[in-house]
Amino acid sequence: MRLLALETTGDICSIAAVQDGEVAAAFAFAHRMQLSTRLMPLIDHLLHTAGWQIGEIDAFATGLGPGSFTGTRVGVMTAKTFAQVYAKPIVGVCSLDILAAEYTFIPHHLICAVIPARRGEVYAAIYEGGSPIPQPVVERAVYTAETLHSALLPYIANDVIVTGEVPAEFVHALADYPVCLAPIKHPRAETLGQLGTKLLEQGHRDNPLTLVPMYLKPPAITMPKTA
């Protein structure tokens, strides 16, 4: 199975060509607020590097967020358009699950995946290790340092791998736990592609007409100043 994976939910975006679970080519890049104009040329370059034609792709995978509202929307819409135009399967994966999938193969650990949400909050979810497909045991939601500390409290006896871009105040709040800060800070398209391959092999498919980003909270809206 040849799969194109797009992970555009953060400041560092990535795209990957994955064949039968093996990475054929992958790029990571800072979008610099120009994702809508840069993404297609980068996909063309990726496919050239992998030696693929767009019509030879068997399926598409996209990161659903949470993360950047604009970046997530661009990536999801691009993947949905490909899936509809070429009549190929598509699978959407929560970006927290993509982060967690780097470590959920490790048994007897908790994995806490974190994505900054600004304003003193993070998007986070908690997973049990030992499974190739991440399944949260504590729901994907918006947390403050205090509420994330409380969410981990029932699992205080477990070793915790924290992955993602973790603000300093959250590191301090988790000091009570046997925490290991993982080196991977951003969801990777390579991992999305491998996870998407497993999901598709298990029969999972999303409808490209109804697939939407997973924002978890509404965007901040700045009201115009009054005179």
C-alpha positions in Angstrom: 0.0 0.0 0.0 1.3 3.4 -1.0 0.1 6.1 1.3 0.6 9.9 1.4 0.5 11.4 4.9 0.1 15.1 5.6 0.7 16.5 9.2 0.2 20.2 9.1 -1.2 21.0 12.5 1.8 22.8 14.1 4.5 25.3 13.4 6.6 22.4 12.1 4.7 20.6 9.4 5.7 17.3 7.7 4.7 15.1 4.8 5.6 11.5 4.1 5.4 8.8 1.4 4.9 5.5 3.2 4.8 2.1 1.4 3.6 -0.9 3.3 4.6 0.8 6.6 8.1 1.7 5.4 9.0 5.4 4.8 10.0 6.0 1.2 10.5 9.8 1.6 9.6 12.4 4.2 10.1 16.2 4.7 9.6 18.4 7.7 9.4 22.2 7.3 8.4 25.4 9.1 5.3 26.7 7.2 6.0 30.4 8.0 2.3 31.3 7.5 2.6 30.3 3.8 1.3 26.7 4.0 -1.5 27.2 1.4 1.1 28.2 -1.2 3.9 25.9 -0.2 2.2 22.6 0.4 1.5 21.5 -3.1 5.0 22.2 -4.5 6.4 20.3 -1.5 4.1 17.3 -2.2 5.3 17.3 -5.8 8.9 17.3 -4.6 8.1 14.5 -2.1 6.5 12.3 -4.8 9.4 12.9 -7.1 11.9 11.9 -4.4 9.9 8.7 -3.7 9.6 8.0 -7.5 5.8 8.0 -7.3 3.0 9.5 -9.4 0.0 11.0 -7.6 -2.3 8.5 -9.4 -0.3 5.6 -8.0 -1.1 6.4 -4.4 -3.5 3.9 -2.7 -4.6 6.0 0.3 -4.2 9.2 2.1 -3.8 10.1 5.8 -4.1 13.4 7.5 -3.5 14.8 10.9 -6.7 16.2 12.3 -5.3 18.4 15.1 -5.6 19.8 17.6 -3.2 22.5 16.8 -3.0 25.5 14.4 -6.6 26.2 13.1 -5.4 27.3 9.7 -2.6 24.8 9.2 -4.9 21.9 10.2 -7.7 23.1 7.8 -5.2 23.3 4.9 -3.9 19.8 5.4 -7.2 18.2 6.0 -8.8 19.9 3.0 -5.8 18.9 0.7 -6.0 15.2 1.8 -9.8 15.2 1.4 -9.5 16.7 -2.1 -7.0 14.1 -3.2 -9.2 11.3 -1.8 -12.2 12.5 -3.6 -10.5 13.3 -7.0 -8.7 9.9 -7.1 -11.5 7.9 -5.4 -9.0 6.5 -2.8 -9.5 5.8 0.9 -8.6 8.4 3.5 -8.0 8.1 7.3 -7.8 11.0 9.7 -5.8 10.7 12.9 -5.8 12.9 16.0 -2.4 14.6 16.2 -2.1 13.7 19.9 -2.5 10.0 18.9 0.4 10.5 16.3 2.6 11.9 19.1 1.7 9.0 21.4 2.3 6.4 18.7 6.0 7.0 18.9 6.0 5.4 22.3 2.8 3.3 22.9 4.7 0.1 21.9 6.5 0.4 25.3 4.6 -1.7 27.9 4.0 -0.7 31.5 4.3 3.0 30.8 1.9 5.9 30.4 2.3 8.2 27.5 1.1 11.8 27.9 1.0 13.6 24.6 1.0 17.4 24.7 0.4 20.1 22.1 0.5 23.8 23.2 -2.8 25.6 23.1 -1.6 29.1 24.3 -3.1 31.1 27.1 -1.6 28.8 29.7 -3.3 25.7 28.3 -2.3 22.6 26.4 -4.1 20.0 24.4 -3.3 16.6 25.9 -4.4 13.0 26.3 -3.0 10.1 28.2 -2.4 6.6 26.8 -1.3 3.2 28.2 1.7 1.7 26.6 1.8 -1.8 25.0 -0.5 -1.2 22.0 0.4 -0.3 18.4 -2.7 1.7 18.0 -3.0 4.5 20.6 -6.2 4.5 22.7 -6.5 7.3 25.3 -7.3 6.3 28.8 -7.8 10.0 29.7 -9.7 11.9 27.1 -8.3 14.3 24.6 -9.1 17.7 25.9 -7.7 21.2 26.9 -5.8 21.2 30.2 -4.2 23.7 32.5 -1.1 22.6 34.4 -3.3 21.9 37.4 -6.0 19.9 35.6 -3.4 17.8 33.8 -1.7 17.1 37.1 -5.1 15.9 38.5 -5.8 13.8 35.4 -2.5 11.9 36.0 -3.1 11.4 39.8 -4.8 8.0 39.5 -1.7 6.8 37.6 0.9 8.2 39.9 2.6 4.8 40.4 3.3 4.5 36.6 6.3 5.7 34.7 5.2 8.5 32.4 6.6 9.4 29.0 5.7 13.0 28.1 5.9 13.7 24.4 5.3 16.9 22.5 6.2 20.6 23.1 5.7 20.9 26.8 5.6 24.4 28.4 7.8 24.9 31.4 4.9 25.4 33.9 3.6 21.9 32.9 7.0 20.3 33.4 7.0 21.9 36.9 3.5 20.7 37.6 4.4 17.1 36.7 7.5 17.0 38.9 5.6 14.7 41.4 5.6 12.0 38.8 8.4 9.7 37.5 8.3 11.7 34.2 10.6 11.2 31.2 10.5 14.0 28.7 10.7 12.5 25.2 12.8 14.1 22.5 10.0 14.2 19.8 8.3 17.6 20.0 6.0 17.6 17.0 3.7 15.0 15.3 5.5 13.4 12.4 4.0 12.5 9.1 6.2 9.4 9.0 4.4 8.1 12.1 1.1 9.2 10.8 1.7 7.2 7.6 2.6 4.1 9.5 -0.3 4.5 11.9 -2.7 5.2 9.0 -1.5 2.1 7.2 -2.3 -0.1 10.3 -5.8 1.5 10.6 -6.5 1.0 6.9 -5.4 -2.6 7.1 -7.9 -3.0 10.0 -10.7 -1.8 7.8 -10.9 1.8 9.1 -12.0 4.4 6.5 -13.2 8.0 6.9 -15.7 9.7 4.6 -13.9 12.5 2.8 -17.2 14.5 2.7 -17.7 14.5 6.5 -14.1 14.3 7.8 -13.3 17.5 9.8 -10.5 18.8 11.9 -10.4 18.0 15.7 -10.0 21.5 17.2 -11.1 20.6 20.8 -11.7 24.3 21.5 -13.0 27.3 19.4 -10.5 29.6 17.8 -9.6 32.8 19.6 -11.3 35.7 17.9 -9.9 39.2 18.0 -12.6 41.9 17.9 -11.9 45.1 16.0 -11.1 48.0 18.2 -13.8 50.6 18.5 -13.1 54.3 17.9 
